[in-house]
Amino acid sequence: MTLIDTNRAAAERTMPCEAAPHDATLLCAITRAAGTLRFDNRPGSLQRQCTIGLFVAALSDRLALAFPLSAEALKRVVFSPSTSGNPAEMPSDQHEQRA
């Protein structure tokens, strides 16, 4: 059984409709990352925003297996130094190396 098959089985428990393999993988990553956190705070509150920040970090770790480029972009958003630009954009020297 592959990671995608495992994730599809988990997604089918959450989403009854037919899901594309990449959608099932993403759904499973989101569900597992959210499952490690507490959401017993008021929507939109500072506490909820802190939880969302932790969620993004946890999701990034889960995405790394199936979506390494997306996981790297999330890590740049979470862990980048202060910037007036978009931290998710890949630096031009790394973009050229991947091409």
ZIVEN-V359552 format. One record per residue. N is the residue number from 1. PHI is phi in whole degrees, -180 to 180 (none if undefined). Layout:
[[N:PHI] [N:PHI]]
This chain:
[[1:none] [2:-87] [3:-58] [4:-65] [5:-63] [6:-62] [7:-67] [8:-64] [9:-62] [10:-66] [11:-67] [12:-63] [13:-72] [14:-96] [15:-122] [16:-71] [17:-77] [18:-68] [19:-113] [20:-67] [21:-54] [22:-69] [23:-70] [24:-64] [25:-63] [26:-66] [27:-59] [28:-64] [29:-61] [30:-64] [31:-63] [32:-69] [33:-64] [34:-69] [35:-67] [36:-91] [37:-119] [38:-101] [39:-118] [40:-90] [41:-128] [42:-66] [43:-55] [44:83] [45:-75] [46:-60] [47:-62] [48:-67] [49:-63] [50:-64] [51:-62] [52:-62] [53:-60] [54:-65] [55:-61] [56:-62] [57:-64] [58:-66] [59:-64] [60:-57] [61:-63] [62:-71] [63:-71] [64:-55] [65:-68] [66:-103] [67:-133] [68:-62] [69:-69] [70:-66] [71:-63] [72:-64] [73:-64] [74:-64] [75:-63] [76:-65] [77:-65] [78:-75] [79:-110] [80:-72] [81:-67] [82:-54] [83:-152] [84:-92] [85:-97] [86:-95] [87:-68] [88:-76] [89:-68] [90:-73] [91:-55] [92:-59] [93:-68] [94:-73] [95:-63] [96:-67] [97:-67] [98:-78] [99:-74]]
